[in-house]
Structure formats: C-alpha cells, structure tokens
C-alpha cells in the first residue's frame, strides 16, 4: 500500500522515466558514495576493505541483501562495523543521516 520513503534507483540510473515516476510520489531519492562491490562476491575481506577505504563522515554505503547468495556480505559486516566504530563514526539509518544539518 504505501509508497517507500526512500528510493535508490537500480545501478544509480537516473533516467527520465525514473525521475518522472518518482515525481508522483512523496519519495526521497537516495544515492551512495561508497559501493561495497559485494555483488561481485570478491570475498568478505575485500568487501570490508572496500567499505573501510571509502567511508567517512556522511557516507552512504551501498550493500546488497538479495538476488543470490549474500554470505560474503554478511561475513564482512562485523569487520566493517568494528572498523567504522573505531574511527568514531556512527552508523545511522539514511533518514537520520538526511536529517543531520552538517551531513554532506
């Protein structure tokens, strides 16, 4: 029933059709600045390294939860979470990040 509050276009493709469709809904377009590249299944260590090398304050990390075996993504999460917390970064939902005045 309800329209999603956030929408990430597949592949980040902002086609005229996607933008026109979004215009009819109260949905916020959401993009990312760090691609974990977990879809290529490079191994949990590489997924974690990719995220930790790219993430900083205000980052949005793209990771996948469906479309096949995501065991590597799940195995990478403890290292990612611990690494980000050790840097003093806080993990928050996108909606909370968007509400932060100093996030970019």
Secondary structure, 3 states (H helix, E strand, C coil): CCCCCEECCHHHCCCHHHHHHHCCCCCEECCCCEECCHHHCCCHHHHHHHHHHHCCCCCCEECCCCCCCCHHHHHHHHHHHHHHHHCCCCCCCHHHHHCCCCCC
